[in-house]
């Protein structure tokens, strides 16, 4: 583990080890949202392939981000971590021969760097933790194979090796995960020859918009027809940059839902609503459910209160499903979290996990292949499983703050994947949380 991250998780950063106990809480005050995982990982990838030195200001410092740093270093980039990341890139091609990359728990790193690895004639190996070994890769492998890549895999999943180098051609991709298309969009400008990408299916469209924003910033040339067809000239280059990394709307989801279900008032700072991140729609969802959302010069003020159930198409916002499942438990009538089958393909099957764990707390839930129907419920504290999934752990903690009695969550250290300061920040707001290390 990186010393810097270990300090945050186990040292003075205020985070936890493995068990988190939560009781009913009333929140107040303000919270500054950390940097976006989506932007941080794309920034590291671009900086890695650029010819020169880039500065990432205020990036996310988390397990996922540092797994991406490890991948960058394996490619041959020089990376200095701290409050900023300073990355000297490799100018377009991995330098090492037959390198091995462990991406930890980071699916975004896995998909993007697989695409970049296909640019190299060297054989590059990928692996990760037990969760990563369940994540599907076959659709990306198929798309890269049509461009000339060779893959040896464990039934279309990690561990695997990939060897290029890819060249321009016509390929197609089933982007059941948007990361498959993102990987192609980021790698193909660096390949020889022009590439045409035909998109058969696309979930999570806003994440592709984030990728395209990065290509535009880099002045990468491409043509598109909506998000279903792209033509990308080859032989292009990434250039060094100096950029402030935007705050993470996926992380802001937890503060917004927590304020809503605990009948509290919280000011959420640092968000840029002009950014392409899809999870900014969480504020629209909550407002439609009856929560008061006020945009001010200091941030977004969320004031909890009575909620009503609504149907929500969550295809563009799958990461918000666990937290919105908690919100739905407190809404009059029933709430539908719909059209989000890809939520089953994340760090865990989040549709099933949300059903199982919130049911332990008394939630009335119906599970469907592509989502959940949740009826207003009275939640009670229980022992629940965090599924080694950062978003499940944090969502269950939010549920515990609005439930009667004590909720005990295991595998709680998983929250460090995207939000090492979760407990510290919410305790400062008034959250009643105790870690097992606090009790020793």
C-alpha positions as CSV (number, residue, x, y, z in Angstrom):
1,X,0.0,0.0,0.0
2,X,1.2,3.5,-0.7
3,X,2.6,5.2,2.4
4,X,0.5,8.3,1.7
5,X,-2.8,6.4,1.4
6,X,-1.9,4.3,4.4
7,X,-1.5,7.5,6.5
8,X,-4.9,8.7,5.3
9,X,-6.7,5.4,6.1
10,X,-5.0,4.3,9.3
11,X,-3.3,7.5,10.5
12,X,-4.5,11.0,11.1
13,X,-6.8,11.2,8.1
14,X,-9.6,10.1,10.3
15,X,-10.6,7.0,8.4
16,X,-11.4,3.4,9.5
17,X,-10.1,-0.1,9.5
18,X,-12.8,-2.7,8.8
19,X,-15.9,-2.2,11.0
20,X,-18.0,1.0,11.2
21,X,-20.8,1.5,13.7
22,X,-23.4,4.1,13.0
23,X,-26.3,5.5,15.0
24,X,-29.1,8.1,14.3
25,X,-27.6,11.5,13.6
26,X,-28.6,15.1,12.9
27,X,-26.3,16.8,10.5
28,X,-25.4,20.5,10.0
29,X,-22.7,22.6,8.5
30,X,-20.7,22.4,5.2
31,X,-18.7,19.8,3.4
32,X,-16.1,20.2,0.7
33,X,-16.3,17.4,-1.9
34,X,-13.1,15.8,-3.0
35,X,-11.9,15.5,-6.6
36,X,-13.6,13.4,-9.2
37,X,-12.3,9.8,-9.6
38,X,-13.5,9.8,-13.3
39,X,-11.5,13.0,-14.1
40,X,-8.5,12.0,-12.0
41,X,-8.0,8.7,-13.7
42,X,-8.5,10.1,-17.2
43,X,-6.0,12.9,-16.4
44,X,-3.4,10.4,-15.2
45,X,-3.9,8.3,-18.4
46,X,-3.5,11.4,-20.7
47,X,-0.5,12.7,-18.7
48,X,1.1,9.2,-18.9
49,X,0.9,9.2,-22.7
50,X,1.8,12.8,-23.2
51,X,5.3,14.0,-24.2
52,X,6.3,16.2,-21.3
53,X,5.3,17.0,-17.8
54,X,1.7,17.6,-16.6
55,X,0.4,18.9,-13.3
56,X,-2.8,17.6,-11.8
57,X,-3.9,20.0,-9.1
58,X,-6.0,18.7,-6.2
59,X,-6.5,15.3,-7.7
60,X,-8.4,12.5,-5.9
61,X,-6.0,10.7,-3.5
62,X,-7.6,7.3,-2.9
63,X,-6.9,3.6,-3.5
64,X,-8.3,3.7,-7.0
65,X,-6.4,6.8,-8.0
66,X,-3.1,5.4,-6.6
67,X,-3.8,2.1,-8.5
68,X,-3.9,4.3,-11.6
69,X,-0.6,5.9,-10.6
70,X,0.9,2.4,-10.3
71,X,-0.3,1.7,-13.8
72,X,1.3,4.9,-15.1
73,X,4.6,4.1,-13.5
74,X,4.5,0.6,-15.0
75,X,4.1,2.2,-18.4
76,X,7.2,4.2,-17.8
77,X,5.9,7.5,-16.6
78,X,7.5,9.4,-13.7
79,X,4.9,10.3,-11.1
80,X,5.3,12.4,-8.0
81,X,2.2,12.2,-5.7
82,X,1.1,14.6,-2.9
83,X,-1.4,17.4,-2.9
84,X,-0.8,17.6,-6.6
85,X,0.3,14.9,-9.0
86,X,3.3,15.7,-11.3
87,X,3.6,13.3,-14.2
88,X,6.3,13.1,-16.8
89,X,4.8,11.2,-19.7
90,X,6.2,8.7,-22.1
91,X,5.2,10.3,-25.4
92,X,2.7,7.7,-26.6
93,X,4.2,4.2,-26.1
94,X,4.8,2.0,-23.1
95,X,8.6,1.7,-22.6
96,X,8.9,-1.5,-20.6
97,X,8.9,-5.0,-22.0
98,X,6.4,-7.6,-20.8
99,X,5.2,-5.6,-17.9
100,X,2.6,-6.6,-15.3
101,X,0.0,-4.2,-13.9
102,X,-2.1,-4.8,-10.8
103,X,-5.1,-2.3,-10.9
104,X,-6.3,-3.2,-7.4
105,X,-10.0,-2.5,-7.3
106,X,-10.0,0.1,-10.1
107,X,-12.2,-0.9,-13.0
108,X,-11.7,2.5,-14.7
109,X,-7.9,2.0,-14.6
110,X,-8.3,-1.5,-15.9
111,X,-10.3,-0.6,-19.0
112,X,-8.5,2.6,-20.0
113,X,-5.0,1.1,-19.6
114,X,-6.0,-2.0,-21.4
115,X,-6.8,0.1,-24.4
116,X,-3.5,2.0,-24.1
117,X,-1.6,-1.3,-23.6
118,X,-2.9,-2.5,-27.0
119,X,-0.8,0.3,-28.6
120,X,2.4,-1.6,-27.6
121,X,4.0,-4.6,-29.3
122,X,5.0,-5.9,-25.9
123,X,2.9,-8.4,-24.0
124,X,1.4,-6.6,-21.0
125,X,-0.3,-8.5,-18.1
126,X,-3.2,-7.2,-16.0
127,X,-4.7,-8.4,-12.8
128,X,-6.5,-7.0,-9.7
129,X,-8.3,-7.9,-6.6
130,X,-11.0,-10.5,-6.2
131,X,-13.7,-8.0,-7.3
132,X,-11.8,-7.0,-10.4
133,X,-11.5,-10.7,-11.4
134,X,-15.3,-10.7,-11.7
135,X,-15.5,-7.7,-14.0
136,X,-16.4,-8.4,-17.6
137,X,-13.8,-7.5,-20.3
138,X,-14.8,-9.5,-23.3
139,X,-16.6,-6.7,-25.2
140,X,-13.4,-4.6,-25.0
141,X,-11.3,-7.5,-26.0
142,X,-13.4,-8.1,-29.0
143,X,-13.3,-4.5,-30.1
144,X,-9.5,-4.4,-29.7
145,X,-9.1,-7.7,-31.5
146,X,-10.7,-6.2,-34.6
147,X,-7.9,-3.6,-34.5
148,X,-5.1,-6.2,-34.2
149,X,-4.7,-6.9,-30.5
150,X,-4.1,-10.4,-29.2
151,X,-5.5,-11.3,-25.8
152,X,-5.0,-14.4,-23.6
153,X,-7.6,-14.2,-20.8
154,X,-9.4,-16.1,-18.0
155,X,-12.8,-16.4,-19.8
156,X,-12.9,-12.8,-20.8
157,X,-11.8,-11.5,-17.3
158,X,-8.7,-10.8,-15.3
159,X,-6.0,-12.0,-15.2
160,X,-5.1,-11.6,-18.8
161,X,-2.4,-10.5,-21.2
162,X,-2.7,-8.2,-24.2
163,X,-0.3,-7.5,-27.0
164,X,-0.6,-5.0,-29.9
165,X,0.0,-2.9,-31.6
166,X,-3.4,-1.9,-32.8
167,X,-3.9,-0.1,-36.1
168,X,-6.7,1.8,-37.6
169,X,-9.6,-0.2,-38.9
170,X,-13.4,-0.6,-38.4
171,X,-14.4,-2.0,-35.0
172,X,-17.6,-2.2,-33.0
173,X,-18.2,-2.3,-29.2
174,X,-21.0,-3.3,-27.0
175,X,-20.5,-0.7,-24.2
176,X,-22.6,-2.3,-21.5
177,X,-20.0,-0.4,-19.5
178,X,-19.2,3.0,-20.9
179,X,-15.5,2.3,-19.9
180,X,-15.2,0.0,-23.0
181,X,-15.9,2.9,-25.3
182,X,-13.8,5.3,-23.3
183,X,-10.8,2.9,-23.6
184,X,-11.2,2.9,-27.4
185,X,-11.7,6.7,-27.6
186,X,-8.5,7.3,-25.6
187,X,-6.3,4.8,-27.3
188,X,-7.3,5.1,-31.0
189,X,-6.0,8.6,-31.6
190,X,-2.5,7.3,-30.8
191,X,-2.7,4.3,-33.2
192,X,-1.5,4.2,-36.8
193,X,-4.3,4.8,-39.3
194,X,-7.8,5.9,-39.0
195,X,-10.3,4.1,-36.8
196,X,-14.1,3.8,-37.1
197,X,-15.9,2.8,-33.9
198,X,-19.5,1.6,-34.3
199,X,-21.3,1.5,-30.9
200,X,-23.8,-1.3,-30.6
201,X,-25.0,-0.4,-27.1
202,X,-24.1,2.4,-24.7
203,X,-24.9,2.6,-21.0
204,X,-23.8,5.5,-18.8
205,X,-23.5,8.1,-21.5
206,X,-22.3,11.0,-19.3
207,X,-19.0,9.1,-18.6
208,X,-18.3,9.1,-22.4
209,X,-19.1,12.8,-22.4
210,X,-16.3,13.2,-19.8
211,X,-13.9,11.4,-22.0
212,X,-14.8,13.5,-25.0
213,X,-14.3,16.6,-22.9
214,X,-10.7,15.4,-22.3
215,X,-10.2,14.8,-26.0
216,X,-11.4,18.3,-26.8
217,X,-9.1,19.8,-24.2
218,X,-6.3,17.9,-25.9
219,X,-7.4,19.1,-29.4
220,X,-7.8,15.5,-30.5
221,X,-9.6,15.4,-33.9
222,X,-12.6,13.1,-34.3
223,X,-16.0,12.9,-36.0
224,X,-19.1,11.6,-34.3
225,X,-22.7,10.8,-35.0
226,X,-24.4,11.2,-31.6
227,X,-22.5,8.8,-29.4
228,X,-23.0,5.8,-31.6
229,X,-20.4,6.3,-34.3
230,X,-16.9,7.8,-34.3
231,X,-14.1,8.3,-36.8
232,X,-10.7,9.0,-35.2
233,X,-7.7,9.9,-37.3
234,X,-4.6,8.1,-36.1
235,X,-1.1,9.4,-35.4
236,X,-2.2,12.1,-33.0
237,X,-0.5,13.0,-29.7
238,X,-1.5,14.0,-26.2
239,X,0.2,17.1,-24.8
240,X,1.2,18.1,-21.3
241,X,-1.3,20.1,-19.2
242,X,-1.8,22.0,-15.9
243,X,-5.3,21.5,-14.6
244,X,-7.4,21.7,-11.5
245,X,-9.4,18.4,-11.1
246,X,-13.1,19.0,-10.7
247,X,-15.0,17.8,-7.6
248,X,-16.8,14.5,-7.7
249,X,-20.6,14.5,-8.0
250,X,-20.7,10.7,-7.3
251,X,-19.1,11.5,-3.9
252,X,-21.5,14.4,-3.4
253,X,-24.4,12.0,-3.7
254,X,-23.7,10.7,-0.1
255,X,-23.9,14.2,1.5
256,X,-27.0,15.1,-0.5
257,X,-28.8,11.9,0.4
258,X,-27.6,12.0,4.1
259,X,-29.1,15.5,4.5
260,X,-32.3,14.4,2.9
261,X,-33.0,11.3,5.0
262,X,-31.8,12.7,8.3
263,X,-34.0,15.8,7.9
264,X,-30.9,18.0,8.1
265,X,-29.5,21.0,6.3
266,X,-26.0,20.7,4.7
267,X,-24.1,23.0,2.4
268,X,-22.1,21.1,-0.2
269,X,-19.1,22.9,-1.6
270,X,-16.8,22.7,-4.6
271,X,-19.2,21.4,-7.3
272,X,-19.2,22.7,-10.9
273,X,-22.6,22.1,-12.5
274,X,-21.2,22.8,-15.9
275,X,-19.1,19.6,-15.8
276,X,-20.3,16.6,-17.7
277,X,-20.5,14.2,-14.8
278,X,-23.8,12.4,-14.9
279,X,-24.3,12.2,-11.1
280,X,-25.1,15.8,-10.9
281,X,-28.6,14.7,-11.7
282,X,-28.8,13.3,-8.2
283,X,-29.9,16.8,-7.2
284,X,-32.7,16.8,-9.7
285,X,-33.8,13.4,-8.5
286,X,-34.0,14.6,-4.9
287,X,-35.7,17.8,-5.8
288,X,-38.4,15.9,-7.7
289,X,-38.8,13.8,-4.6
290,X,-39.5,17.0,-2.6
291,X,-36.1,17.9,-1.1
292,X,-35.3,21.6,-1.1
293,X,-32.2,22.3,-3.2
294,X,-30.8,25.8,-3.3
295,X,-27.8,26.9,-5.4
296,X,-25.8,29.7,-3.7
297,X,-22.5,31.4,-4.3
298,X,-21.0,29.2,-1.6
299,X,-22.3,25.9,-2.8
300,X,-25.5,23.8,-3.0
301,X,-27.7,23.9,0.1
302,X,-29.7,20.6,0.7
303,X,-32.5,20.7,3.2
304,X,-34.1,17.4,4.2
305,X,-37.8,17.0,4.6
306,X,-40.7,14.8,3.5
307,X,-40.2,12.9,0.3
308,X,-42.4,11.3,-2.2
309,X,-41.7,8.3,-4.4
310,X,-41.0,8.7,-8.1
311,X,-39.7,6.5,-11.0
312,X,-36.1,7.3,-11.9
313,X,-34.3,6.1,-15.1
314,X,-30.9,5.6,-13.6
315,X,-29.1,4.3,-16.7
316,X,-26.9,7.5,-16.8
317,X,-26.2,7.4,-13.0
318,X,-25.5,3.8,-12.0
319,X,-23.1,4.8,-9.2
320,X,-25.9,6.6,-7.4
321,X,-28.1,3.5,-7.1
322,X,-27.0,2.4,-3.6
323,X,-27.5,5.8,-2.1
324,X,-30.7,6.4,-4.0
325,X,-32.0,3.1,-2.7
326,X,-31.5,4.5,0.8
327,X,-33.3,7.7,-0.1
328,X,-36.2,5.7,-1.5
329,X,-36.8,4.0,1.8
330,X,-37.9,7.3,3.3
331,X,-40.2,8.4,0.4
332,X,-44.0,8.1,0.6
333,X,-45.4,5.5,-1.7
334,X,-43.0,3.6,-3.9
335,X,-39.8,4.6,-5.8
336,X,-38.6,2.9,-9.0
337,X,-34.8,2.8,-9.7
338,X,-35.0,1.6,-13.3
339,X,-33.1,0.8,-16.5
340,X,-29.8,0.2,-14.8
341,X,-28.8,-3.4,-15.4
342,X,-25.1,-2.4,-15.5
343,X,-25.2,-1.8,-11.8
344,X,-24.8,-5.5,-11.4
345,X,-21.4,-5.3,-13.1
346,X,-19.7,-2.9,-10.6
347,X,-17.5,-3.8,-7.6
348,X,-20.4,-6.0,-6.6
349,X,-23.9,-6.7,-7.9
350,X,-25.2,-3.5,-6.4
351,X,-28.9,-4.2,-7.3
352,X,-28.8,-7.5,-5.3
353,X,-26.5,-6.1,-2.6
354,X,-28.8,-3.1,-1.9
355,X,-31.8,-5.4,-1.8
356,X,-30.1,-7.9,0.7
357,X,-28.6,-5.3,3.1
358,X,-31.4,-2.8,3.2
359,X,-33.9,-5.6,3.7
360,X,-31.9,-6.6,6.8
361,X,-32.7,-3.1,8.1
362,X,-36.4,-3.5,7.4
363,X,-36.7,-2.1,3.9
364,X,-39.5,-3.3,1.6
365,X,-37.8,-3.9,-1.7
366,X,-38.5,-5.8,-4.9
367,X,-35.6,-6.7,-7.1
368,X,-35.7,-6.8,-10.9
369,X,-33.1,-7.6,-13.5
370,X,-32.6,-3.9,-14.2
371,X,-33.4,-2.2,-10.9
372,X,-35.4,-2.0,-7.7
373,X,-38.8,-1.0,-6.6
374,X,-38.7,0.3,-3.0
375,X,-41.6,1.1,-0.7
376,X,-41.5,3.5,2.2
377,X,-39.9,1.7,5.1
378,X,-39.0,2.1,8.7
379,X,-35.3,1.3,9.0
380,X,-33.8,-0.3,12.1
381,X,-30.1,-0.8,12.8
382,X,-28.7,-4.2,11.9
383,X,-25.4,-5.9,11.2
384,X,-24.9,-5.5,7.4
385,X,-22.3,-6.5,4.9
386,X,-20.4,-3.8,2.9
387,X,-19.5,-6.2,0.1
388,X,-16.0,-4.7,-0.1
389,X,-17.7,-2.0,-2.2
390,X,-17.0,1.6,-1.4
391,X,-20.5,2.8,-2.5
392,X,-22.3,0.1,-0.6
393,X,-20.4,0.9,2.6
394,X,-21.1,4.6,2.4
395,X,-24.7,4.1,1.5
396,X,-25.3,1.8,4.4
397,X,-23.6,4.3,6.7
398,X,-26.1,6.9,5.5
399,X,-28.9,4.5,6.1
400,X,-27.6,3.9,9.6
401,X,-27.7,7.7,10.3
402,X,-31.4,7.7,9.6
403,X,-32.3,4.3,11.3
404,X,-33.3,3.4,14.8
405,X,-30.6,1.7,16.8
406,X,-27.1,0.8,15.8
407,X,-26.0,-0.3,12.4
408,X,-22.7,-2.2,12.1
409,X,-21.0,-2.3,8.6
410,X,-18.2,-4.7,7.8
411,X,-15.5,-4.3,5.1
412,X,-15.8,-0.6,5.8
413,X,-12.2,0.2,4.7
414,X,-13.5,-0.2,1.1
415,X,-14.7,3.4,1.2
416,X,-11.0,4.4,0.8
417,X,-11.3,3.4,-2.9
418,X,-12.8,6.9,-3.6
419,X,-13.4,8.7,-0.3
420,X,-10.7,8.1,2.4
421,X,-12.0,11.1,4.5
422,X,-15.7,9.8,4.6
423,X,-15.9,9.2,8.3
424,X,-13.9,12.3,9.3
425,X,-16.1,14.6,7.1
426,X,-19.4,13.2,8.3
427,X,-18.4,13.2,11.9
428,X,-17.6,16.9,11.5
429,X,-21.2,17.4,10.2
430,X,-22.5,15.6,13.3
431,X,-22.6,12.0,12.1
432,X,-22.5,9.5,15.0
433,X,-19.9,7.0,13.7
434,X,-17.4,4.9,15.5
435,X,-14.7,2.7,13.9
436,X,-13.3,-0.4,15.4
437,X,-10.0,1.3,15.8
438,X,-11.6,4.1,17.8
439,X,-12.9,1.5,20.3
440,X,-9.6,-0.1,20.9
